[in-house]
Amino acid sequence: MQVKDKVALITGGGTGVGRASALALAAQGCSVAVNYSRSTEAAEGTAAEAREFGVNAIAIRGDVADDADCRRMVDETVEALGRIDVLINSAGTTVFVPHENLDDITTEDWHRLYAVNTMGPFQMMRAAADHLRADGGGEVINISSVSGVAGVGSSLPYCASKAALNNLTVTMARVLAPEVRVNAVAPGFITGRWWKEGQGEAVHDAAQAAVTRSVPLQAVCEPEDVADAVMGFVNGSDLTTGQVLVVDGGMLIKMP
């Protein structure tokens, strides 16, 4: 897809991978709607930076776990920007609980992680489907995780929610075809606020160093690396759909 003069809606677009993806799209002439649930200042800042590329950009508050919010965000994007050609489901959440600590996982953890990480992307795709199908078709990129492939990560419900998102990517690729392509990017360790806020800066830095030493490419993901993979789907072959692209520096091929 040539994204110049198109419109993208990015959930969780104020920070991290969502922000990097919004700016990458704007740099290629795509107007963007930047969704956020709490990070008002960051989302407004991302939209302002996007406008510096000469495109239209807005920030929209909403919780992807709330279906009414998803439908409203789609309506507000179309009202403000005229259309939706690209949907990037980047909003996500987690809890940090060692996998063996089964009793430390609550029912509320399961419900919230699935509501945001799995149901949220579904609700956004459903709400945007008619707009994505219009004008020759569009595309969806779900931001998953290597956790959904290998079953390693911050917690059991996080891994399960991302595995479900990978499956949802395949099934929605069938449902929305032939007009809409649906793919996913599954990053490995990403530098940024999740680990720092959840585990503390010292744990984040130690984990980053350990992963960097262990993976074949001796590097971990920056948000821009994941955005590059997103743009690979957006700008790449129009015959690619239902795929999950792992971007992990080779982490999976090092695992036993």
N, C-alpha and C positions, 0 to 999 in steps of 0.2 A: 504494500500500500504506500502510495505517496501521501504523506501526512500534511503537506502544505495546504493551508486553508481548511483543514479538517478540525474536528473538535474531539478532545479526550476528556473523560471523567476519571479521576484517579482517587480512589478511596485511600485514606491514610496518607494523603499527599503532602502534608505539611512537614514531615520529617523523614529521614532515612531513605529507604528505597523509593517510597512514593514521591518524595521531594526530588530525588535525582532523576526519576523517570519523567516527572512533570517538566523539569527544566530541559531534559534531553528532547522531549517532544516540542517544547516551545522553541528551542534552537533551530528546529527544522520547519518552523512556520505553522505549528499546530496550536490552536487556542486550547486552553485547559481550564477545567473546573477542579479545584483542589478541595477535596473533602477532609474534614477533621472532626473529631469528637470532643477533644479537650484542648488541643494545642492551637488556640486561636491565633496567638502572635506568630507562631511558626508558619501557619497556613497563610496568613495574610502576607507574611514576608516572602513565602514561595510564590504566591500570586504576583506580588510586586516585581520580583526578579523575573518572572516569566514575561511580564509586560515589557520589560526592557528589550526583549527580542522582537518587539513590534506586533505581538499577538494580543488577543483579548484573554484575560484571565480573571477568574473569580474564586473566592473561597466560600465553601458551603459547609455549614455545621450539620452533623447528623451521625447517628449511631447505626452502623450497618446491621447490628443485631435486631433492629426495629424495622419491620417491613414497611411501615408507614413512612419512616424516615427515608428508606431507600427509594420509594416511589416519589416522595417529595423532592429528593435530591436530583433525580432524573428530570422531573418536571422543571425544576429551577434551572438546571443546566440548559435544557432545550429553550426555555423562555429567554434566558440571558444570551446564549451563544448560538441558538438556532438549530442545533442537531447534536447527535452523538455518533461518532465513527469508531472510537476506541474506548474500551473500558478496561482499566487496570485495577484489579482488586488487590490492593496492597495493605489495607487495614488488617491488623492482627494483634493478638495478645497472648500472653503466656503466664504461667506460674513456675517457680523454680522449686521443684521437689525431687529429690533423688528417687529413681525408679523403684528401688527396693523398699522405700518407705510407704507401703501401700496404705496404711491407715492415716497418712498425712494428706492424702488426696480427698477432697470433699466433693459431695454431689454438686455443690455450687460451682466448683472449679470446672467440672465436666460440662455443666450446662453453659457457663459463660464462654469457655474456649470454643465449644462447638458452635455456639450462637454467633460469635464473631468470625472465627476462622473458617467455618464450613457453611453455615446457614447464611452468613452475611454475603459471601460471594454469590451463592445461589439467588438470594433475594435481589441483589443488584443486577445479575444477568437477566432474571425474569422481568424486572422493572424496565430494563433498557432494551429488551429484545426487539421490539418493533422498530425502535429508532436505529439500532444496529443493523437491522435487515434492510433499511431504506437506502436509496441512492447507490445501489450496487453492492451493498454489504459492508460489514465492518469486522472488527476483531476484539477478542477478549484475551487478556493475559492475567492469569492468576499468579500471585506470589505465594509459592508454597515453601517447602524447606526440605533439605536433605533428611530431616527428622522423619518425614513422611515416607521416605524410601528405606531408610536403614533402621528406624526405631530407636535412634539415639537423639538426645536433646534435653531440653530443660525440664520436661515432665512427661509422664505417660499420656495425659489427655492432650497435650500439645502434639506429640507424635501422632496420636490417633486422628486428631482433627486435620492434620496436614495430609495424612494418608487418605483420609476421606476426600479432601480437596483434590488430590491427584486423580482419584476415581471420578469425582464430579467433573473434572476437566474433560475426561474422555467421554462421559455420557452426555455432557452438554455440547460437546463438539458434534456428536451425532444429532442431537435435538435441533441445534441451531443451523446445521448445514442445510443447503449449500451456501447460503448468503453470508454466514458468519463463521470465522475461524476462532477456535478456542484452544489456547495452549497455556502452559504453566512454566515458570522458572522456579527451580528448587535450589536456593543458595545453601552453602555450608555456613561456617562461622562468619558472621558479619560484624565488623566493628561498629560500635555505636552505643546508644543509650540503654537498650534493653538489658544487656549484661551489667552495665555500670549501675543502673537503677535497681536491678533485681538482686545482684550479688555483690555489688561494690566494685570500685575501680581497681582495687588490688587483684581481686579474683578475675575480673575481666582481662586485665593486662597479663596475668599468669596464663590464663586459658588461651589468649591470643598467641602468646609466645610458644606455648606447647603445641598448638595446632600448626603454627607456622613451621616449626621444626619437623613435624611429623608428616606433612603432606608432600607429595612429589614435587609440586611447583613452589613449595616453600613460601606460600603467600595465602592470606585469607582475604575474604571479600570486603571491599569498600562498597558503600551503596551504589557508587557509580559503576562498579563492575556488574552489578545486577541489572542496573539500568541499561547497560550495553547489551545484555542478553535480551532484555525486553525489546529494545530497538531492533535487535536481530530478527525477532519474530515480526515486528511491525513492518520493517523494511524488506524482509526476506521473501522467500517463495510463497506465493498465494496458494500453494498446494500442501502446506504444512498445517495440520490441525490434529488435536487430540494428543499432543506430545508434551512430555515433562522433561525440560532441559535442566540437568544438574550442573550447577556452577559452584564447585567446591575445592578447586585447586588440586583435585585428585584424591580427596579424602576417602571416597568410597572404595577406590581401588587399593587403598592401603589397609582396609579393614579385613580381618580374617573371615 
